[in-house]
């Protein structure tokens, strides 16, 4: 499942780079440009955290299912 997170993380990083390039062309002030880049990086980090939480929840669920399976087979 980590390949899933890696896929979206690297893809999102490419999107951020592309947006950064677009921002450089559209925004004239260095201050505005820096604010937008910081905001994009914050959103990227939030996205990564969400993906990692989903992966952790998935792993916990699988572990619980396996534990329940082991209990039911023992009976």
N, C-alpha and C positions, 0 to 999 in steps of 0.2 A: 504494500500500500504506500510505502514511502516514494515509490516511483511516481505515484499520482501527485504527491505534494511537490516533488521535484519538477514535474512537468509544468504544473501551474506556476510555481515560483519562478522558474527560468522564463516562462512565457510572459509572466507579468512583468518581470524585470525588463524584458525587451520592449514591452508596451511603455513602461516608464521612460526608458531611454528615447523611444520615438516621441513620446509626449514632451520630453525635455527639449528635444530638437525643435519641435513645433513651437514650444514656448519661447525658445530663443529667437525664433523668427517673428513671433507676434508681439512680444513684450519688449518695450524699449528700455525700461528702467531696470537697472541691476537689482534694486531692492524688490521690485515686483517679481522679477524672475526668480530670485532666491526664495521669496515667500511661496510662490507656486511650487517650486521644486521641493521645498520642505513639506508642503501639504501633500504632494504626491507620494513622497517617501513615507509619510505617516500613514496614508491610506494603504500603501503597499505592505507596510508592517502589520497593519490591522488585518489585511487579507491573509498574510502568512500565519498570523496567530489563529485566525478562524480555521484555516486549513489544518493546522497542527492540533487544535482542539477536536476537530472532527475525526482526525486520525486516532487521537488518544481515546475518544469515545468508542470508535469502531473496535480498537484493540481491547478495551475493557469489555465490550459486549461479546466479542469472540471468546475471550478468556472465560467469561461467565457461562456462556453456552457450553464450552468444553467441560467446565467443572460440573455443570448440571448433567451433561451426557455421561461423565464418569460416574456420577452418583447413581444415575438410572441404570447403568450397566451392572453396577455392583449388586443390585437388588435381585 
